[in-house]
Amino acid sequence: MNSFIDKSKKDLKRELNKEIIRKRKNKKRLGITENRERRKRKEKIGKEELSREKIKSKRDNNETLLTSECKQDNIEEVKNLIHTGMNINKKNKEGDTPLLIACKNRNIELVKYLLS
């Protein structure tokens, strides 16, 4: 009977150790995932801060970054700038708005985006 109890204790210890190891591995995995998420958030914040700095800057001819990106038909950057708070009605020195520039360039996709 004592040998049976000893075996049961050993089995319980093994199971307990296995469970502890599993939990540690899961904890490490969670830590890796959390670090990855934190890194992504920091990158996103960094990009938003960079975009805010770009928003404040103007070109020599009073060209805003948004009007400049519209002239280059860079739709993704235009979306990012608008998302970070760029005024889409701001005119450049020539009196052109981003929408007018998109129309002049016949960029239908950009025109639709600016109108939405």
SESEPA-420885 format. One record per residue (C-alpha): residue number from 1; chain; z, x, y. Coordinates in nm, 3 decimals, padded with zeros to 5 digits. Layout:
BEGIN
<rec><nr>NUM</nr><kette>A</kette><c3>Z</c3><c1>X</c1><c2>Y</c2></rec>
...
//
This chain:
BEGIN
<rec><nr>1</nr><kette>A</kette><c3>00.000</c3><c1>00.000</c1><c2>00.000</c2></rec>
<rec><nr>2</nr><kette>A</kette><c3>00.080</c3><c1>00.286</c1><c2>00.236</c2></rec>
<rec><nr>3</nr><kette>A</kette><c3>-00.261</c3><c1>00.435</c1><c2>00.168</c2></rec>
<rec><nr>4</nr><kette>A</kette><c3>-00.421</c3><c1>00.101</c1><c2>00.257</c2></rec>
<rec><nr>5</nr><kette>A</kette><c3>-00.229</c3><c1>00.092</c1><c2>00.586</c2></rec>
<rec><nr>6</nr><kette>A</kette><c3>-00.323</c3><c1>00.453</c1><c2>00.658</c2></rec>
<rec><nr>7</nr><kette>A</kette><c3>-00.692</c3><c1>00.372</c1><c2>00.599</c2></rec>
<rec><nr>8</nr><kette>A</kette><c3>-00.667</c3><c1>00.068</c1><c2>00.823</c2></rec>
<rec><nr>9</nr><kette>A</kette><c3>-00.506</c3><c1>00.276</c1><c2>01.098</c2></rec>
<rec><nr>10</nr><kette>A</kette><c3>-00.777</c3><c1>00.540</c1><c2>01.065</c2></rec>
<rec><nr>11</nr><kette>A</kette><c3>-01.048</c3><c1>00.275</c1><c2>01.078</c2></rec>
<rec><nr>12</nr><kette>A</kette><c3>-00.889</c3><c1>00.118</c1><c2>01.383</c2></rec>
<rec><nr>13</nr><kette>A</kette><c3>-00.865</c3><c1>00.456</c1><c2>01.555</c2></rec>
<rec><nr>14</nr><kette>A</kette><c3>-01.233</c3><c1>00.526</c1><c2>01.480</c2></rec>
<rec><nr>15</nr><kette>A</kette><c3>-01.337</c3><c1>00.188</c1><c2>01.613</c2></rec>
<rec><nr>16</nr><kette>A</kette><c3>-01.121</c3><c1>00.235</c1><c2>01.920</c2></rec>
<rec><nr>17</nr><kette>A</kette><c3>-01.270</c3><c1>00.580</c1><c2>01.983</c2></rec>
<rec><nr>18</nr><kette>A</kette><c3>-01.622</c3><c1>00.442</c1><c2>01.940</c2></rec>
<rec><nr>19</nr><kette>A</kette><c3>-01.545</c3><c1>00.165</c1><c2>02.187</c2></rec>
<rec><nr>20</nr><kette>A</kette><c3>-01.403</c3><c1>00.415</c1><c2>02.438</c2></rec>
<rec><nr>21</nr><kette>A</kette><c3>-01.716</c3><c1>00.630</c1><c2>02.406</c2></rec>
<rec><nr>22</nr><kette>A</kette><c3>-01.941</c3><c1>00.324</c1><c2>02.452</c2></rec>
<rec><nr>23</nr><kette>A</kette><c3>-01.752</c3><c1>00.222</c1><c2>02.765</c2></rec>
<rec><nr>24</nr><kette>A</kette><c3>-01.776</c3><c1>00.574</c1><c2>02.910</c2></rec>
<rec><nr>25</nr><kette>A</kette><c3>-02.151</c3><c1>00.581</c1><c2>02.850</c2></rec>
<rec><nr>26</nr><kette>A</kette><c3>-02.192</c3><c1>00.240</c1><c2>03.011</c2></rec>
<rec><nr>27</nr><kette>A</kette><c3>-01.983</c3><c1>00.355</c1><c2>03.305</c2></rec>
<rec><nr>28</nr><kette>A</kette><c3>-02.207</c3><c1>00.660</c1><c2>03.348</c2></rec>
<rec><nr>29</nr><kette>A</kette><c3>-02.517</c3><c1>00.442</c1><c2>03.333</c2></rec>
<rec><nr>30</nr><kette>A</kette><c3>-02.370</c3><c1>00.212</c1><c2>03.596</c2></rec>
<rec><nr>31</nr><kette>A</kette><c3>-02.287</c3><c1>00.512</c1><c2>03.810</c2></rec>
<rec><nr>32</nr><kette>A</kette><c3>-02.643</c3><c1>00.638</c1><c2>03.788</c2></rec>
<rec><nr>33</nr><kette>A</kette><c3>-02.777</c3><c1>00.295</c1><c2>03.879</c2></rec>
<rec><nr>34</nr><kette>A</kette><c3>-02.535</c3><c1>00.263</c1><c2>04.171</c2></rec>
<rec><nr>35</nr><kette>A</kette><c3>-02.633</c3><c1>00.607</c1><c2>04.300</c2></rec>
<rec><nr>36</nr><kette>A</kette><c3>-03.000</c3><c1>00.515</c1><c2>04.275</c2></rec>
<rec><nr>37</nr><kette>A</kette><c3>-02.936</c3><c1>00.192</c1><c2>04.467</c2></rec>
<rec><nr>38</nr><kette>A</kette><c3>-02.736</c3><c1>00.377</c1><c2>04.735</c2></rec>
<rec><nr>39</nr><kette>A</kette><c3>-03.016</c3><c1>00.631</c1><c2>04.772</c2></rec>
<rec><nr>40</nr><kette>A</kette><c3>-03.275</c3><c1>00.354</c1><c2>04.811</c2></rec>
<rec><nr>41</nr><kette>A</kette><c3>-03.061</c3><c1>00.184</c1><c2>05.077</c2></rec>
<rec><nr>42</nr><kette>A</kette><c3>-03.022</c3><c1>00.512</c1><c2>05.268</c2></rec>
<rec><nr>43</nr><kette>A</kette><c3>-03.397</c3><c1>00.574</c1><c2>05.253</c2></rec>
<rec><nr>44</nr><kette>A</kette><c3>-03.465</c3><c1>00.222</c1><c2>05.379</c2></rec>
<rec><nr>45</nr><kette>A</kette><c3>-03.217</c3><c1>00.263</c1><c2>05.665</c2></rec>
<rec><nr>46</nr><kette>A</kette><c3>-03.371</c3><c1>00.599</c1><c2>05.750</c2></rec>
<rec><nr>47</nr><kette>A</kette><c3>-03.720</c3><c1>00.449</c1><c2>05.760</c2></rec>
<rec><nr>48</nr><kette>A</kette><c3>-03.598</c3><c1>00.162</c1><c2>05.980</c2></rec>
<rec><nr>49</nr><kette>A</kette><c3>-03.431</c3><c1>00.405</c1><c2>06.222</c2></rec>
<rec><nr>50</nr><kette>A</kette><c3>-03.747</c3><c1>00.613</c1><c2>06.234</c2></rec>
<rec><nr>51</nr><kette>A</kette><c3>-03.951</c3><c1>00.301</c1><c2>06.304</c2></rec>
<rec><nr>52</nr><kette>A</kette><c3>-03.709</c3><c1>00.201</c1><c2>06.582</c2></rec>
<rec><nr>53</nr><kette>A</kette><c3>-03.755</c3><c1>00.542</c1><c2>06.741</c2></rec>
<rec><nr>54</nr><kette>A</kette><c3>-04.131</c3><c1>00.505</c1><c2>06.713</c2></rec>
<rec><nr>55</nr><kette>A</kette><c3>-04.108</c3><c1>00.161</c1><c2>06.874</c2></rec>
<rec><nr>56</nr><kette>A</kette><c3>-03.942</c3><c1>00.307</c1><c2>07.181</c2></rec>
<rec><nr>57</nr><kette>A</kette><c3>-04.202</c3><c1>00.578</c1><c2>07.219</c2></rec>
<rec><nr>58</nr><kette>A</kette><c3>-04.524</c3><c1>00.521</c1><c2>07.407</c2></rec>
<rec><nr>59</nr><kette>A</kette><c3>-04.848</c3><c1>00.714</c1><c2>07.420</c2></rec>
<rec><nr>60</nr><kette>A</kette><c3>-04.987</c3><c1>00.881</c1><c2>07.734</c2></rec>
<rec><nr>61</nr><kette>A</kette><c3>-05.196</c3><c1>00.580</c1><c2>07.833</c2></rec>
<rec><nr>62</nr><kette>A</kette><c3>-04.903</c3><c1>00.339</c1><c2>07.796</c2></rec>
<rec><nr>63</nr><kette>A</kette><c3>-05.015</c3><c1>00.271</c1><c2>07.440</c2></rec>
<rec><nr>64</nr><kette>A</kette><c3>-04.741</c3><c1>00.130</c1><c2>07.221</c2></rec>
<rec><nr>65</nr><kette>A</kette><c3>-04.722</c3><c1>00.237</c1><c2>06.862</c2></rec>
<rec><nr>66</nr><kette>A</kette><c3>-04.814</c3><c1>-00.115</c1><c2>06.753</c2></rec>
<rec><nr>67</nr><kette>A</kette><c3>-05.134</c3><c1>-00.125</c1><c2>06.958</c2></rec>
<rec><nr>68</nr><kette>A</kette><c3>-05.217</c3><c1>00.224</c1><c2>06.836</c2></rec>
<rec><nr>69</nr><kette>A</kette><c3>-05.171</c3><c1>00.120</c1><c2>06.471</c2></rec>
<rec><nr>70</nr><kette>A</kette><c3>-05.380</c3><c1>-00.193</c1><c2>06.531</c2></rec>
<rec><nr>71</nr><kette>A</kette><c3>-05.663</c3><c1>00.023</c1><c2>06.666</c2></rec>
<rec><nr>72</nr><kette>A</kette><c3>-05.646</c3><c1>00.228</c1><c2>06.346</c2></rec>
<rec><nr>73</nr><kette>A</kette><c3>-05.642</c3><c1>-00.091</c1><c2>06.129</c2></rec>
<rec><nr>74</nr><kette>A</kette><c3>-05.320</c3><c1>00.026</c1><c2>05.963</c2></rec>
<rec><nr>75</nr><kette>A</kette><c3>-05.196</c3><c1>-00.313</c1><c2>05.841</c2></rec>
<rec><nr>76</nr><kette>A</kette><c3>-04.896</c3><c1>-00.189</c1><c2>05.642</c2></rec>
<rec><nr>77</nr><kette>A</kette><c3>-04.758</c3><c1>00.007</c1><c2>05.937</c2></rec>
<rec><nr>78</nr><kette>A</kette><c3>-04.819</c3><c1>-00.291</c1><c2>06.167</c2></rec>
<rec><nr>79</nr><kette>A</kette><c3>-04.617</c3><c1>-00.509</c1><c2>05.928</c2></rec>
<rec><nr>80</nr><kette>A</kette><c3>-04.335</c3><c1>-00.253</c1><c2>05.921</c2></rec>
<rec><nr>81</nr><kette>A</kette><c3>-04.327</c3><c1>-00.225</c1><c2>06.300</c2></rec>
<rec><nr>82</nr><kette>A</kette><c3>-04.318</c3><c1>-00.601</c1><c2>06.348</c2></rec>
<rec><nr>83</nr><kette>A</kette><c3>-04.048</c3><c1>-00.631</c1><c2>06.083</c2></rec>
<rec><nr>84</nr><kette>A</kette><c3>-03.832</c3><c1>-00.379</c1><c2>06.271</c2></rec>
<rec><nr>85</nr><kette>A</kette><c3>-03.861</c3><c1>-00.573</c1><c2>06.596</c2></rec>
<rec><nr>86</nr><kette>A</kette><c3>-04.171</c3><c1>-00.456</c1><c2>06.780</c2></rec>
<rec><nr>87</nr><kette>A</kette><c3>-04.291</c3><c1>-00.704</c1><c2>07.042</c2></rec>
<rec><nr>88</nr><kette>A</kette><c3>-04.632</c3><c1>-00.826</c1><c2>06.927</c2></rec>
<rec><nr>89</nr><kette>A</kette><c3>-04.719</c3><c1>-00.957</c1><c2>07.276</c2></rec>
<rec><nr>90</nr><kette>A</kette><c3>-04.670</c3><c1>-00.622</c1><c2>07.453</c2></rec>
<rec><nr>91</nr><kette>A</kette><c3>-04.987</c3><c1>-00.516</c1><c2>07.635</c2></rec>
<rec><nr>92</nr><kette>A</kette><c3>-05.113</c3><c1>-00.163</c1><c2>07.670</c2></rec>
<rec><nr>93</nr><kette>A</kette><c3>-05.240</c3><c1>-00.012</c1><c2>07.997</c2></rec>
<rec><nr>94</nr><kette>A</kette><c3>-05.579</c3><c1>-00.174</c1><c2>07.944</c2></rec>
<rec><nr>95</nr><kette>A</kette><c3>-05.416</c3><c1>-00.516</c1><c2>07.907</c2></rec>
<rec><nr>96</nr><kette>A</kette><c3>-05.488</c3><c1>-00.548</c1><c2>07.535</c2></rec>
<rec><nr>97</nr><kette>A</kette><c3>-05.238</c3><c1>-00.702</c1><c2>07.295</c2></rec>
<rec><nr>98</nr><kette>A</kette><c3>-05.232</c3><c1>-00.614</c1><c2>06.924</c2></rec>
<rec><nr>99</nr><kette>A</kette><c3>-05.403</c3><c1>-00.946</c1><c2>06.848</c2></rec>
<rec><nr>100</nr><kette>A</kette><c3>-05.684</c3><c1>-00.876</c1><c2>07.095</c2></rec>
<rec><nr>101</nr><kette>A</kette><c3>-05.731</c3><c1>-00.528</c1><c2>06.948</c2></rec>
<rec><nr>102</nr><kette>A</kette><c3>-05.749</c3><c1>-00.672</c1><c2>06.596</c2></rec>
<rec><nr>103</nr><kette>A</kette><c3>-06.010</c3><c1>-00.923</c1><c2>06.715</c2></rec>
<rec><nr>104</nr><kette>A</kette><c3>-06.215</c3><c1>-00.649</c1><c2>06.881</c2></rec>
<rec><nr>105</nr><kette>A</kette><c3>-06.206</c3><c1>-00.449</c1><c2>06.558</c2></rec>
<rec><nr>106</nr><kette>A</kette><c3>-06.302</c3><c1>-00.761</c1><c2>06.360</c2></rec>
<rec><nr>107</nr><kette>A</kette><c3>-06.008</c3><c1>-00.706</c1><c2>06.128</c2></rec>
<rec><nr>108</nr><kette>A</kette><c3>-05.967</c3><c1>-01.060</c1><c2>05.993</c2></rec>
<rec><nr>109</nr><kette>A</kette><c3>-05.670</c3><c1>-00.976</c1><c2>05.771</c2></rec>
<rec><nr>110</nr><kette>A</kette><c3>-05.476</c3><c1>-00.826</c1><c2>06.062</c2></rec>
<rec><nr>111</nr><kette>A</kette><c3>-05.567</c3><c1>-01.117</c1><c2>06.290</c2></rec>
<rec><nr>112</nr><kette>A</kette><c3>-05.437</c3><c1>-01.364</c1><c2>06.031</c2></rec>
<rec><nr>113</nr><kette>A</kette><c3>-05.116</c3><c1>-01.166</c1><c2>05.992</c2></rec>
<rec><nr>114</nr><kette>A</kette><c3>-05.055</c3><c1>-01.145</c1><c2>06.367</c2></rec>
<rec><nr>115</nr><kette>A</kette><c3>-05.114</c3><c1>-01.519</c1><c2>06.404</c2></rec>
<rec><nr>116</nr><kette>A</kette><c3>-04.878</c3><c1>-01.612</c1><c2>06.122</c2></rec>
//
